[in-house]
Amino acid sequence: MDLLNNKLCSLTNKSAGITNKYRWRNNDNDLIFLKEMAKNGEGVDTVRRELKRFIGDGISEALKQEKTFDEEFSEVSARIHAGRETMKEATKNRCLFN
């Protein structure tokens, strides 16, 4: 039950007269939640706002992952380059002694 309570949080927007009983925190369930909102007759504006948030969160997460990948790729590329330079130097030294 605690797991379910952790995934759900109560939202109330009294100024707009809109009450969303539950909002999923887990992105995997956001689309299911949006479909349920539409079935339950929630306002179009509410569904549209939640859909924009869902898409924005997805784009944000994709950009974070792309940035992380680029950083790791740069690190690995630098290590490969350094390794190649070391091997070239070792080859030169070996040729001098033979």
URQUI-V200441 format. One line per field, one symbol per residue. phi: phi as a letter, one per 30 degrees, with the letter a starting at -180 (. if undefined). Layout:
phi->???
This chain:
phi->.ddddddcbdbbcddcicbcdbbdddedcdddddddddddiddddddddddddedddddddddddddddddddddddddddddddddddddddddddd
